[in-house]
Amino acid sequence: MRAPAVRSGVAAGLFHEESGAPGAPGPPLVLIHGAGGRLRQWPAAVRRLPGRRVIALDLPGHGSSPPPAQGSVGACARSVLGLLDALGVDRAAIGGHSMGGAVALTLALDAPGRVAALALVGTGARLRVAPAILQATADPERYRGFAEGSAEVSFGPGASATLRREFAEDWRAVDAAVAHGDFLACDAFDAMARLGEIRAPALVVCGTEDRLTPPRYSEYLRDHLAGARLELVPGAGHMVMLEAPERVAAAIEGLLAGL
């Protein structure tokens, strides 16, 4: 099968990459990265699903999107809605990793008519952040050590040295203030009491070795989102989509096929 056409640009202040035709069947898939991330933390296997329109974005102040970064999960959600409006997308499946999962859940709660389905990867209904992470990202002198250490805790034991090195390099390129703001936004997020309001079908994906949003977070989502399905990926860590791209892509394809 021919690889889908890929386009990129800035709309509503957000850099985004699109693959597939705007007229592809079914709702588009919109991919939202996690704290300190960028769209390329979603691997090509997920960003370029055959026969689907996929829109991967950089949140404000991240990757190639212009500053400023947003100070809350709710503000990020409003930015994503602005992009959907600019692209003429009335309804989409929303995929979110970590903080991006919080944004996806917020969209499902605040704009349910715009959300056809949820793909929640390495995330939770509440995202408390360890005080040590907040302290390290608040101090530019300690931030480099945080960037190095993040690669150690974000992957499962079988992840390659190349993945870990590239991930650490990405974190070193992120401004400490942006990282700190993202983690503050995560720490303030709590949708546990409202999950029952969500009616969109949901896929929940988590690595069994995820130390940042461990499987119990995903199990809670499965148990409190109506009809949610949980896919646990053995041996993978928090960056499960980078460690097992084909498996995550197949799981999301299964979700979309059911719409």
C-alpha positions in Angstrom: 0.0 0.0 0.0 1.3 3.5 -0.9 2.4 5.6 2.1 -0.1 8.3 2.9 0.6 11.9 1.8 2.0 14.0 4.6 1.5 17.8 4.9 2.5 20.2 7.7 1.8 23.8 8.6 0.6 26.2 11.3 -3.1 26.8 12.0 -4.7 28.5 15.0 -1.1 29.0 16.4 -0.3 25.2 16.4 2.2 23.4 14.2 0.7 20.2 13.0 1.4 17.3 10.6 -1.4 15.6 8.6 -1.3 12.3 6.8 -4.0 10.8 4.7 -6.7 12.6 2.7 -9.1 15.0 4.3 -11.9 12.9 2.8 -10.7 9.6 4.3 -13.5 7.6 5.8 -14.4 7.9 9.5 -13.4 10.7 11.9 -9.8 11.9 11.8 -7.4 10.9 14.5 -5.9 13.8 16.4 -2.7 13.0 18.4 -1.6 15.1 21.5 1.8 14.6 23.0 2.7 14.6 26.7 4.6 17.0 29.0 7.7 18.5 27.4 6.9 16.6 24.2 6.3 17.2 20.6 4.3 15.5 17.8 7.2 13.2 16.8 7.0 11.4 20.1 4.2 9.6 18.3 6.0 7.2 16.0 5.3 7.1 12.3 3.4 3.9 12.6 0.8 5.8 14.6 1.0 9.2 12.8 0.5 7.5 9.3 -2.2 4.9 9.7 -3.2 3.6 6.3 -6.5 4.8 5.0 -7.0 7.3 7.9 -6.6 11.1 8.2 -4.3 11.6 11.1 -3.4 15.0 12.6 -0.5 15.2 15.0 0.2 18.5 16.7 2.7 20.4 18.8 1.0 22.1 21.8 1.7 25.8 22.2 5.3 26.5 23.0 6.3 23.0 22.2 8.2 21.6 19.2 7.6 23.9 16.2 4.5 25.7 17.7 5.2 29.3 18.7 5.1 30.4 22.3 3.7 30.9 24.9 3.1 27.5 26.3 -0.3 27.1 28.1 -0.5 27.0 31.8 -3.2 24.5 32.2 -4.7 21.3 30.7 -7.9 23.3 30.0 -6.0 25.9 28.1 -4.3 23.2 26.0 -7.7 21.7 25.3 -9.0 25.0 24.0 -6.0 25.3 21.7 -6.8 21.9 20.2 -10.4 22.9 19.6 -9.1 26.0 17.9 -7.0 23.9 15.5 -10.0 21.6 14.8 -12.1 24.6 14.0 -9.3 26.0 11.7 -9.1 22.7 9.9 -12.8 22.3 9.5 -12.9 19.1 11.7 -16.3 18.8 13.4 -15.6 15.6 15.2 -12.4 13.5 15.8 -11.0 10.6 17.7 -8.6 12.1 20.2 -5.4 10.2 21.1 -3.4 11.5 24.0 -0.2 10.4 25.8 0.4 11.3 29.4 -0.5 15.0 29.7 -2.0 14.7 26.3 -4.3 12.1 27.7 -5.5 14.7 30.3 -6.2 17.1 27.4 -8.1 14.3 25.6 -10.2 13.6 28.7 -10.9 17.3 29.1 -12.1 17.6 25.5 -14.4 14.7 26.1 -15.8 16.4 29.2 -16.0 19.9 27.9 -16.8 19.4 24.2 -18.3 15.9 24.0 -19.9 16.5 20.6 -16.4 17.0 19.1 -15.0 13.7 20.4 -15.8 10.5 18.6 -13.5 8.2 20.6 -10.5 8.3 23.0 -7.1 6.6 22.7 -5.5 7.1 26.1 -1.9 6.1 26.2 0.2 6.1 29.4 -2.0 8.4 31.3 -4.6 8.7 34.1 -7.6 10.4 35.4 -5.4 12.2 37.9 -1.7 13.0 37.3 0.0 14.0 40.5 3.7 14.8 39.9 6.4 14.0 42.4 7.7 17.0 44.3 11.3 16.1 43.2 10.2 16.6 39.5 8.6 19.9 40.2 11.7 21.1 42.1 14.1 19.9 39.4 12.3 21.6 36.6 11.9 24.8 38.6 15.7 25.1 38.8 17.6 25.6 35.5 20.8 24.4 37.2 19.2 21.0 38.1 17.3 20.7 34.8 20.0 19.0 32.8 20.2 16.2 35.4 16.4 15.9 35.2 16.6 15.5 31.4 19.2 12.7 31.7 17.2 11.0 34.4 13.9 11.2 32.6 15.2 8.7 30.0 16.0 6.2 32.7 12.5 6.2 34.2 10.5 6.6 30.9 11.3 3.3 29.3 11.0 -0.4 30.1 14.2 -2.4 30.7 14.4 -3.7 27.2 14.4 -0.3 25.5 17.3 0.4 23.3 20.1 2.8 24.2 19.3 4.7 21.0 15.7 5.4 22.2 16.9 6.5 25.6 19.6 8.8 24.1 17.2 10.4 21.6 14.6 10.9 24.4 17.2 12.6 26.7 18.3 14.9 23.8 14.7 15.9 23.2 14.3 16.8 26.9 17.5 18.8 26.9 16.1 20.9 24.1 12.9 21.8 26.1 13.1 25.1 28.1 13.0 24.4 31.8 10.1 26.8 32.3 8.0 25.0 29.7 8.7 21.6 31.3 7.9 23.1 34.8 4.6 24.6 33.5 3.6 21.3 32.0 4.2 19.4 35.2 2.3 22.0 37.2 -0.6 21.6 34.8 -0.4 17.8 35.2 -0.3 18.1 39.0 -3.5 20.2 39.0 -5.4 17.8 36.7 -8.0 15.6 38.3 -11.0 14.2 36.4 -11.6 11.1 38.6 -15.0 12.2 39.8 -16.2 13.0 36.3 -15.2 10.0 34.2 -18.8 8.7 34.4 -19.9 11.6 32.2 -17.9 10.4 29.3 -19.7 8.4 26.7 -17.2 8.2 23.9 -15.7 4.7 23.3 -12.2 4.5 24.8 -9.0 2.5 24.3 -6.6 2.6 27.2 -3.0 1.5 26.5 -0.2 1.1 29.2 3.2 -0.5 29.4 3.4 -3.0 32.3 6.7 -1.4 33.3 5.4 2.2 33.3 6.7 3.9 36.4 5.3 7.3 35.8 1.6 6.4 35.1 1.6 2.8 36.3 -1.0 0.2 35.1 -3.3 0.9 38.1 -4.0 4.3 36.5 -5.1 2.6 33.3 -7.1 0.0 35.2 -9.0 2.9 36.9 -9.7 4.4 33.5 -10.9 1.1 32.2 -13.2 0.5 35.2 -14.7 4.0 35.2 -15.1 4.8 31.5 -18.1 3.1 30.0 -17.1 0.3 27.6 -13.4 1.1 27.8 -10.9 -1.5 26.7 -7.4 -1.9 28.2 -4.4 -3.0 26.3 -1.3 -3.8 28.5 2.0 -4.0 26.6 4.4 -6.4 28.4 7.8 -4.9 29.3 7.1 -1.4 28.0 7.5 1.7 30.0 5.9 5.2 29.9 6.9 5.8 26.3 5.0 2.7 25.2 4.2 4.0 21.8 8.0 4.4 21.0 8.8 1.0 22.4 6.0 -0.9 20.7 4.8 1.3 17.8 3.2 -1.4 15.7 1.2 -2.8 18.6 0.0 0.6 19.7 -0.9 1.5 16.1 -2.8 -1.8 15.7 -4.8 -1.1 18.9 -5.7 2.3 17.8 -6.7 1.0 14.3 -9.0 -1.4 16.1 -10.6 1.4 18.0 -11.2 3.4 14.8 -12.5 0.4 12.9 -15.3 0.1 15.4 -16.6 3.7 14.9 
